[in-house]
Amino acid sequence: MAGVRACIRGEGEASMEVLLAACVLRDGEAHVPVNAFLDDTSMTSIALPAGLTSIGEGAFYGCSSMTSIALPAGLTIIGGSAFYGCSSMTSIELPAGITSLSWFAFMNCSSMTSIALPAGLTIIGGSAFYGCSSMTSIELPAGLTSLGEHAFNGCDSMTSIELPAGLMNLGDYAFRGCSSLTSIALPASLTSLGGYAFAYCSSMTSIELPASLTSLGGYAFIYCSSLTSIALPDGLTSVGGFAFLGCSSMTSIKLPAGLTSLGERTFYGCSSLTSIELPAGLTSLGERTFYGCSSLTSIELPAGLTSL
């Protein structure tokens, strides 16, 4: 609470709400200052003033005893790391004016089970919900177009999530370590899938990639050990290295006709893979692509292969 007291230049015994309101009025702007309540482990709850429009970076960082917070209707900005490490917070409702969530906004809020996102939200920043290990599900707004890197990394209680139809960007590590996620439907608008996007999603049994997808990032499905099959879209031209490494339950995979390159160790350790047909246009095959595919008895290499 030292940050707020410094802002209003007083110590006093007033409640946190009064201190915060005084700080807002003194600055002449309706905001919670940067790092205002940094690591204040005594705070259990707070109601923010009605005139508040922004919460500064790290404002409630490390407030590990805070179980609830009421955000005012006029709030439009939540700064980066604003609620980072608020590990006792179980739920929060974001007001309608929030259109984007900054990096690390709710990272390591490990007790959070639910959050209501506003309809106008279009961007979820990197690591926004990283380590929210109690979150079982979340409803993403229809207008969301971008999901940043690590957005839901380590949300290992999440069993399902529906991605909106207009989502174009799925960042690296977006769902890495979501070990309870069994299935996910990717929208038709998606053109690229970041590296490690679904790495270590060990309960996922199947996934359908959209026809719009043209590239698959490296390590995209590494150690998805329950994944039995996957259909790659016809428009896919490259598969990044290590993309399916350790997918030990995968028995088959259909490679698209337009595929020209397979990265190194793409199917490394896919010990249940019994057959695979390489497309005629494949020109590059990375190192150890099929290393450890102990059930694969034969494979036919295309005539146009120039790099092995």
C-alpha positions in Angstrom: 0.0 0.0 0.0 3.1 2.2 0.2 2.6 3.3 -3.5 -0.9 4.7 -2.8 0.2 6.4 0.4 3.1 8.0 -1.4 0.7 9.2 -4.1 -1.5 11.0 -1.6 1.4 11.9 0.8 -0.3 10.7 3.9 -0.3 7.7 6.2 -3.6 7.8 8.0 -5.9 4.9 9.0 -8.4 5.3 6.2 -9.7 2.3 4.3 -8.0 1.2 1.1 -11.0 2.4 -0.9 -10.7 5.9 0.5 -6.9 5.9 0.0 -7.3 4.9 -3.6 -10.1 7.4 -4.3 -7.9 10.1 -2.8 -5.0 9.1 -5.0 -7.3 9.2 -8.1 -8.5 12.7 -7.2 -5.1 14.0 -6.4 -3.6 12.9 -9.7 -6.5 14.4 -11.7 -6.7 11.1 -13.6 -9.0 8.2 -12.8 -6.3 5.5 -12.5 -4.7 3.1 -10.1 -0.9 3.9 -10.2 1.7 1.5 -11.4 2.7 -1.0 -8.6 0.2 0.8 -6.3 -0.5 -2.3 -4.1 2.6 -4.3 -5.1 3.0 -7.4 -2.9 0.4 -6.3 -0.4 -0.4 -9.7 1.1 -2.8 -8.2 3.7 -5.4 -7.1 1.2 -8.3 -9.5 0.9 -10.8 -7.5 -1.1 -11.3 -4.1 -2.6 -14.0 -2.1 -4.4 -12.6 0.3 -6.9 -14.1 3.8 -7.3 -16.8 4.4 -9.9 -14.8 7.0 -11.8 -11.8 4.7 -12.4 -10.9 4.2 -16.1 -7.5 2.5 -15.9 -5.4 0.1 -13.7 -1.7 0.6 -14.0 0.9 -2.1 -14.6 1.6 -4.3 -11.6 -1.1 -2.4 -9.6 -2.1 -5.5 -7.7 0.9 -7.7 -8.4 1.4 -10.3 -5.8 -1.7 -9.5 -3.7 -1.8 -13.2 -2.9 -4.6 -12.9 -0.2 -7.1 -11.0 -2.3 -10.1 -13.2 -3.0 -12.3 -10.7 -4.8 -12.3 -7.3 -6.5 -15.1 -5.3 -8.0 -14.2 -3.4 -11.2 -16.1 -0.3 -12.1 -18.2 -0.1 -15.3 -16.1 2.7 -16.8 -12.8 0.8 -16.7 -11.2 0.6 -20.1 -7.6 -0.4 -19.5 -6.0 -3.1 -17.4 -2.2 -2.8 -17.5 0.3 -5.5 -17.8 0.8 -7.8 -14.8 -2.0 -5.9 -13.1 -3.2 -9.0 -11.2 -0.2 -11.2 -11.6 0.1 -13.7 -8.7 -3.3 -12.9 -7.1 -3.3 -16.6 -6.2 -6.4 -16.5 -4.0 -8.7 -14.8 -6.5 -11.4 -17.3 -7.7 -13.4 -15.2 -10.2 -13.6 -11.8 -11.8 -15.9 -10.0 -14.2 -14.4 -7.6 -16.7 -16.5 -4.5 -17.6 -17.8 -4.0 -21.1 -15.2 -1.2 -22.0 -12.2 -3.6 -22.0 -11.1 -4.3 -25.6 -7.7 -5.8 -24.9 -5.9 -7.6 -22.1 -2.3 -6.8 -21.6 0.6 -9.2 -21.1 0.6 -11.2 -17.8 -2.6 -9.5 -16.7 -3.9 -12.6 -14.7 -0.8 -14.7 -14.8 -0.5 -17.3 -11.9 -4.0 -16.5 -10.6 -3.9 -20.2 -9.6 -7.3 -20.3 -7.8 -9.3 -18.6 -10.5 -12.0 -21.0 -11.8 -13.9 -18.6 -14.0 -13.7 -15.2 -15.7 -16.3 -13.3 -17.7 -14.8 -11.6 -20.7 -16.6 -8.7 -22.3 -18.1 -9.0 -25.8 -15.9 -6.2 -27.1 -12.6 -7.9 -26.3 -10.6 -8.4 -29.5 -7.1 -9.1 -28.2 -5.8 -11.3 -25.4 -2.1 -10.5 -24.7 0.7 -12.9 -24.1 0.7 -14.9 -20.9 -2.6 -13.3 -19.9 -3.9 -16.4 -18.1 -0.6 -18.3 -17.9 -0.6 -20.7 -14.9 -4.3 -20.3 -14.1 -4.3 -23.9 -13.1 -7.8 -24.1 -11.6 -9.6 -22.7 -14.6 -11.7 -25.4 -16.2 -13.3 -23.5 -19.0 -13.6 -20.0 -20.4 -15.9 -18.4 -23.0 -14.1 -16.3 -25.5 -16.0 -13.4 -27.1 -17.0 -13.7 -30.8 -15.0 -10.7 -31.8 -11.6 -12.0 -30.6 -9.1 -12.0 -33.4 -5.8 -12.5 -31.6 -4.6 -14.9 -28.9 -1.1 -14.1 -27.7 1.9 -16.3 -26.8 1.5 -18.4 -23.7 -2.1 -17.1 -23.3 -3.3 -20.2 -21.5 0.0 -22.0 -21.0 -0.2 -24.2 -17.9 -4.0 -24.1 -17.5 -3.9 -27.8 -16.7 -7.5 -28.1 -15.4 -9.0 -26.7 -18.6 -11.1 -29.5 -20.3 -12.6 -27.6 -23.2 -12.5 -24.3 -25.0 -14.3 -22.9 -28.1 -12.3 -20.6 -30.3 -14.3 -17.8 -32.0 -14.8 -17.9 -35.8 -12.8 -14.8 -36.5 -9.6 -15.8 -34.7 -6.7 -15.3 -37.1 -3.7 -15.6 -34.8 -2.8 -18.3 -32.3 0.5 -17.5 -30.6 3.4 -19.7 -29.7 2.7 -21.8 -26.5 -0.9 -20.7 -26.5 -2.2 -23.9 -24.9 1.0 -25.5 -23.9 0.6 -27.9 -20.9 -3.2 -27.8 -20.9 -3.0 -31.5 -19.9 -6.8 -31.9 -19.3 -7.8 -30.5 -22.7 -9.3 -33.4 -24.7 -10.4 -31.7 -27.9 -10.5 -28.3 -29.5 -12.1 -26.9 -32.7 -9.9 -24.5 -34.6 -11.7 -21.8 -36.6 -11.7 -21.6 -40.4 -10.1 -18.2 -40.3 -6.8 -19.5 -38.7 -3.8 -19.3 -41.1 -0.9 -20.2 -38.8 -0.4 -22.2 -35.7 2.5 -21.1 -33.5 5.3 -23.2 -32.2 4.5 -25.3 -29.1 0.8 -24.2 -29.5 -0.5 -27.5 -28.1 2.7 -29.0 -26.6 2.2 -31.4 -23.7 -1.6 -31.5 -24.2 -1.4 -35.1 -23.1 -5.2 -35.8 -22.9 -5.9 -34.6 -26.5 -7.1 -37.5 -28.6 -7.8 -35.7 -31.9 -7.8 -32.3 -33.5 -9.0 -31.0 -36.9 -6.9 -28.4 -38.5 -8.7 -25.8 -40.7 -8.3 -25.7 -44.5 -7.0 -22.1 -44.2 -3.8 -23.3 -42.4 -0.7 -22.9 -44.5 2.1 -23.5 -41.9 2.5 -25.5 -38.7 5.0 -24.2 -36.2 7.8 -26.3 -34.7 6.9 -28.4 -31.6 3.2 -27.6 -32.2 2.0 -31.0 -30.8 5.1 -32.3 -29.0 4.3 -35.0 -26.4 0.5 -35.0 -27.1 0.8 -38.6 -26.1 -2.9 -39.5 -26.5 -3.3 -38.1 -30.0 -4.2 -41.0 -32.2 -4.8 -39.3 -35.6 -4.7 -35.9 -37.2 -5.7 -34.8 -40.7 -3.4 -32.1 -42.2 -5.2 -29.6 -44.5 -4.5 -29.5 -48.3 -3.1 -26.0 -48.2 -0.3 -26.9 -45.7 3.1 -26.6 -47.4 5.5 -26.9 -44.4 5.6 -28.7 -41.1 8.0 -27.4 -38.5 10.6 -29.5 -36.8 9.6 -31.6 -33.8 5.9 -30.9 -34.6 4.7 -34.4 -33.5 7.7 -35.6 -31.4 6.6 -38.0 -28.7 3.0 -38.5 -30.0 3.3 -42.1 -29.0 -0.3 -43.1 -29.7 -0.5 -41.8 -33.2 -1.2 -44.7 -35.6 -1.6 -42.7 -38.8 -1.4 -39.3 -40.4 -2.4 -38.0 -43.8 0.1 -35.6 -45.3 -1.3 -33.1 -47.9 -0.3 -33.3 -51.5 1.2 -29.8 -51.5 3.7 -30.5 -48.7 7.2 -29.6 -49.7 9.2 -30.0 -46.5 9.2 -31.9 -43.2 11.3 -30.4 -40.4 13.8 -32.4 -38.4 12.5 -35.0 -35.9 8.9 -34.2 -37.0 7.7 -37.7 -36.1 10.5 -38.6 -33.6 9.2 -41.2 -31.1 5.9 -41.8 -32.8 6.2 -45.5 -31.8 2.7 -46.5 -32.8 2.8 -45.1 -36.3 2.4 -48.1 -38.7 2.2 -46.4 -42.1 2.7 -43.0 -43.8 2.6 -41.9 -47.4 4.9 -39.1 -48.4 3.6 -36.7 -51.0 5.2 -36.7 -54.5 6.1 -33.0 -54.2 8.2 -33.4 -51.0 11.7 -32.1 -51.6 13.1 -31.8 -48.1 13.1 -34.3 -45.2 14.8 -33.2 -42.0 17.2 -35.1 -39.8 15.8 -38.0 -37.8 12.3 -37.3 -39.0 11.1 -40.9 -38.3 13.6 -41.8 -35.6 12.0 -44.1 -33.0 9.0 -45.0 -35.2 9.4 -48.6 -34.1 6.1 -49.8 -35.6 6.8 -48.4 -39.1 7.9 -51.3 -41.3 8.4 -49.5 -44.6 8.2 -46.1 -46.3 8.4 -45.0 -49.9 10.5 -41.9 -50.6 9.3 -39.6 -53.4 11.4 -39.2 -56.5 11.8 -35.5 -56.1 13.4 -35.6 -52.7 16.7 -33.6 -52.8 17.5 -33.3 -49.1 17.5 -36.1 -46.6 
